[in-house]
Amino acid sequence: MASRPAELVRSAASAAARSLAPLQKGQQTRAVILAAALAQASRTGLEGLSIGALADITGMSKSGVFAHFGSREELQIAVVGEYHARFEQEVFFPALRHPRGLQRLRVLFERWLRQVSVELESGCIYISGAVEFDDRPGPVRDALVTMVKAWHAALQKAIELARDEGHLVVDTDVEQLLFELHGLVLSLHHDARFLRSSGALERAHRGFERVLQSSLTPLGAELYRTATITRSRPRRKAP
């Protein structure tokens, strides 16, 4: 019987094949391989990617898989790019629909926490990749660093906009706030995934509130209080 991780990887590849029917055959095949590779890398790490395993999962030959990427390193870089694109779709772009300032910053962070909680059984490519490639110079590490810095820049911009909108004090240390928010996410991933601590997600939310408190203006505090009340108020059942 196939193992659960293998079943999940095959499921991801199958779903990709169904959703990409309109694409040209070559593009579709590459996308199917990439979806399977991302699912595999989420569980075994980028270094755990195997051309042979992907060939088995996708029902292709090893040479067929290799032909779409050229090398294992190129496959790893493509996986990093695909992970980043999906991260943007799940975390970044939805937050842009909210007003700039404290509300957008809060949605960005909450969606980031939600993404981490969804990935607890698989793993975060950003975090696992940092462990694998922190002391290994090369194109894969460069790709990881580029993607993480792009996300940090987006989050930093959200903090700056919250300050410029008068929701955070003028002398807010933007880089320090970014550092502490990232630290909360790393702690959540460690405690929830490694220690299996059941209260880690709630502690990350409380940590976000504490980090913000020292930087909120009166306007920002009122906006934050109103948003908290709105979120905590139970929804009325439809008649």
C-alpha positions as CSV (number, residue, x, y, z in Angstrom):
1,M,0.0,0.0,0.0
2,A,1.3,3.5,-0.9
3,S,2.4,5.7,2.0
4,R,0.3,8.7,3.0
5,P,3.0,11.2,1.8
6,A,3.2,9.5,-1.6
7,E,-0.5,9.6,-1.9
8,L,-0.5,13.3,-1.2
9,V,2.2,14.0,-3.8
10,R,0.2,11.9,-6.4
11,S,-2.9,13.8,-5.5
12,A,-1.2,17.2,-6.0
13,A,0.1,16.1,-9.4
14,S,-3.3,14.8,-10.4
15,A,-5.0,18.0,-9.3
16,A,-2.5,20.0,-11.3
17,A,-3.2,18.0,-14.4
18,R,-6.9,18.6,-14.1
19,S,-6.6,22.3,-13.6
20,L,-4.1,22.9,-16.4
21,A,-6.0,21.2,-19.3
22,P,-6.1,24.4,-21.4
23,L,-2.3,24.8,-21.4
24,Q,-0.2,23.4,-24.2
25,K,1.0,19.8,-23.6
26,G,4.6,20.7,-22.8
27,Q,3.5,23.4,-20.3
28,Q,1.0,21.1,-18.8
29,T,3.5,18.3,-18.3
30,R,6.0,20.7,-16.7
31,A,3.4,22.1,-14.4
32,V,2.4,18.5,-13.3
33,I,6.0,17.7,-12.6
34,L,6.5,20.9,-10.7
35,A,3.3,20.4,-8.5
36,A,4.6,16.9,-7.6
37,A,8.1,18.3,-6.9
38,L,6.7,21.0,-4.6
39,A,4.6,18.4,-2.7
40,Q,7.7,16.2,-2.4
41,A,10.0,19.0,-1.3
42,S,7.5,20.2,1.3
43,R,7.9,16.9,3.0
44,T,11.5,15.9,2.3
45,G,13.2,19.2,1.7
46,L,14.7,20.6,-1.5
47,E,17.6,18.2,-1.1
48,G,15.2,15.3,-0.9
49,L,13.9,15.9,-4.5
50,S,14.5,12.9,-6.6
51,I,14.1,12.7,-10.4
52,G,13.4,9.0,-10.1
53,A,10.7,9.4,-7.5
54,L,9.0,12.1,-9.6
55,A,9.1,9.9,-12.6
56,D,7.3,7.2,-10.6
57,I,4.7,9.6,-9.3
58,T,4.0,11.3,-12.6
59,G,4.2,8.0,-14.7
60,M,7.0,9.4,-16.8
61,S,10.5,8.3,-17.6
62,K,13.5,9.8,-15.8
63,S,14.7,11.3,-19.1
64,G,11.2,12.8,-19.6
65,V,11.3,14.5,-16.2
66,F,14.9,15.6,-16.8
67,A,14.1,17.1,-20.2
68,H,11.7,19.7,-18.6
69,F,14.3,21.1,-16.2
70,G,17.7,20.1,-17.4
71,S,19.2,19.5,-13.9
72,R,18.2,18.8,-10.4
73,E,19.4,22.3,-9.4
74,E,17.1,23.9,-12.0
75,L,14.2,21.8,-10.6
76,Q,15.0,23.0,-7.1
77,I,15.0,26.6,-8.3
78,A,11.7,26.1,-10.1
79,V,10.2,24.6,-6.9
80,V,11.3,27.7,-4.9
81,G,9.7,30.0,-7.5
82,E,6.5,27.9,-7.6
83,Y,6.3,28.0,-3.8
84,H,6.7,31.8,-3.8
85,A,4.0,32.3,-6.4
86,R,1.6,30.2,-4.4
87,F,2.6,32.1,-1.2
88,E,1.8,35.4,-2.9
89,Q,-1.6,34.0,-4.0
90,E,-2.5,32.9,-0.5
91,V,-1.0,35.6,1.6
92,F,0.1,38.7,-0.2
93,F,-2.5,39.5,-3.0
94,P,-5.6,38.9,-0.8
95,A,-4.2,41.5,1.7
96,L,-4.0,44.1,-1.0
97,R,-7.8,44.2,-1.2
98,H,-7.8,45.7,2.3
99,P,-7.2,49.4,3.0
100,R,-3.5,50.4,3.4
101,G,-2.4,50.8,6.9
102,L,-3.0,48.8,10.1
103,Q,-5.8,46.7,8.5
104,R,-3.6,45.6,5.6
105,L,-0.7,44.8,7.9
106,R,-2.9,42.8,10.2
107,V,-4.4,40.8,7.3
108,L,-0.9,40.1,5.9
109,F,0.3,38.7,9.3
110,E,-2.9,36.7,10.0
111,R,-2.8,35.1,6.5
112,W,0.9,34.4,7.1
113,L,0.0,32.6,10.3
114,R,-2.8,30.7,8.6
115,Q,-0.4,29.6,5.8
116,V,2.0,28.3,8.4
117,S,-0.7,26.4,10.2
118,V,-1.9,24.8,7.0
119,E,1.7,23.7,6.2
120,L,2.3,22.1,9.6
121,E,2.0,18.5,8.3
122,S,4.1,19.3,5.2
123,G,6.5,22.1,5.8
124,C,7.5,25.6,4.7
125,I,10.0,25.7,1.9
126,Y,11.3,29.1,3.1
127,I,12.1,27.7,6.6
128,S,13.3,24.2,5.6
129,G,15.3,25.7,2.7
130,A,17.0,28.1,5.1
131,V,18.1,25.2,7.2
132,E,19.3,23.2,4.2
133,F,21.1,26.1,2.4
134,D,22.1,28.6,5.1
135,D,25.8,27.7,4.6
136,R,25.7,26.4,1.0
137,P,26.4,29.2,-1.5
138,G,24.9,28.7,-5.0
139,P,21.9,29.3,-7.2
140,V,19.4,27.5,-5.0
141,R,20.4,29.5,-2.0
142,D,20.3,32.7,-4.0
143,A,16.8,31.9,-5.2
144,L,15.6,31.3,-1.6
145,V,17.2,34.5,-0.4
146,T,15.6,36.5,-3.2
147,M,12.1,35.2,-2.5
148,V,12.3,35.7,1.3
149,K,13.7,39.2,0.8
150,A,10.9,40.0,-1.6
151,W,8.3,38.9,1.1
152,H,10.2,40.9,3.8
153,A,10.1,43.9,1.5
154,A,6.3,43.6,1.1
155,L,5.8,43.3,4.8
156,Q,8.1,46.2,5.5
157,K,6.2,48.3,3.0
158,A,2.9,47.4,4.8
159,I,4.5,48.6,8.1
160,E,5.7,51.8,6.6
161,L,2.2,52.5,5.1
162,A,0.6,51.9,8.5
163,R,3.1,54.5,9.9
164,D,2.4,56.9,7.1
165,E,-1.4,56.6,7.6
166,G,-1.0,57.6,11.2
167,H,-1.8,54.2,12.7
168,L,1.8,53.6,14.0
169,V,3.9,56.3,15.7
170,V,6.3,58.3,13.5
171,D,9.4,56.9,15.1
172,T,8.4,53.3,14.7
173,D,11.5,51.1,14.2
174,V,10.2,49.4,11.0
175,E,13.1,46.9,10.7
176,Q,12.8,45.9,14.4
177,L,9.0,45.4,14.0
178,L,9.6,43.3,10.9
179,F,12.2,41.2,12.8
180,E,9.8,40.5,15.7
181,L,6.9,39.6,13.4
182,H,9.2,37.1,11.5
183,G,10.4,35.8,14.9
184,L,6.8,35.0,15.9
185,V,6.3,33.0,12.7
186,L,9.5,31.0,13.2
187,S,8.5,30.3,16.8
188,L,5.0,29.2,15.7
189,H,6.5,26.8,13.1
190,H,9.0,25.4,15.6
191,D,6.6,24.9,18.5
192,A,3.6,23.6,16.4
193,R,5.5,21.4,14.0
194,F,8.5,20.2,16.1
195,L,7.1,20.3,19.7
196,R,3.5,19.7,18.6
197,S,2.4,22.5,21.1
198,S,-1.4,22.9,20.8
199,G,-1.4,26.5,21.9
200,A,1.3,27.8,19.6
201,L,-1.1,29.5,17.1
202,E,-2.9,31.4,19.8
203,R,0.4,32.5,21.3
204,A,1.5,33.8,18.0
205,H,-1.7,35.9,17.7
206,R,-1.1,37.3,21.2
207,G,2.5,38.0,20.4
208,F,1.4,40.1,17.4
209,E,-0.9,42.2,19.6
210,R,1.9,42.8,22.1
211,V,4.4,43.7,19.4
212,L,2.0,46.3,18.0
213,Q,0.9,47.9,21.3
214,S,4.1,49.9,21.8
215,S,3.8,51.4,18.3
216,L,0.1,52.2,18.0
217,T,-1.1,55.8,17.8
218,P,-4.5,56.6,19.4
219,L,-6.0,56.3,16.0
220,G,-4.3,53.0,15.4
221,A,-5.4,51.7,18.8
222,E,-9.0,52.6,18.1
223,L,-8.8,50.9,14.7
224,Y,-7.3,47.8,16.3
225,R,-9.8,47.7,19.1
226,T,-12.7,48.0,16.6
227,A,-11.3,45.3,14.3
228,T,-10.8,43.0,17.3
229,I,-14.4,43.5,18.5
230,T,-15.7,42.8,15.0
231,R,-13.7,39.6,14.6
232,S,-14.7,38.3,18.1
233,R,-18.4,39.1,17.7
234,P,-20.4,35.9,16.9
235,R,-22.1,35.9,13.5
236,R,-25.9,35.9,13.5
237,K,-27.5,32.9,11.9
238,A,-29.5,33.5,8.8
239,P,-33.2,33.5,9.5
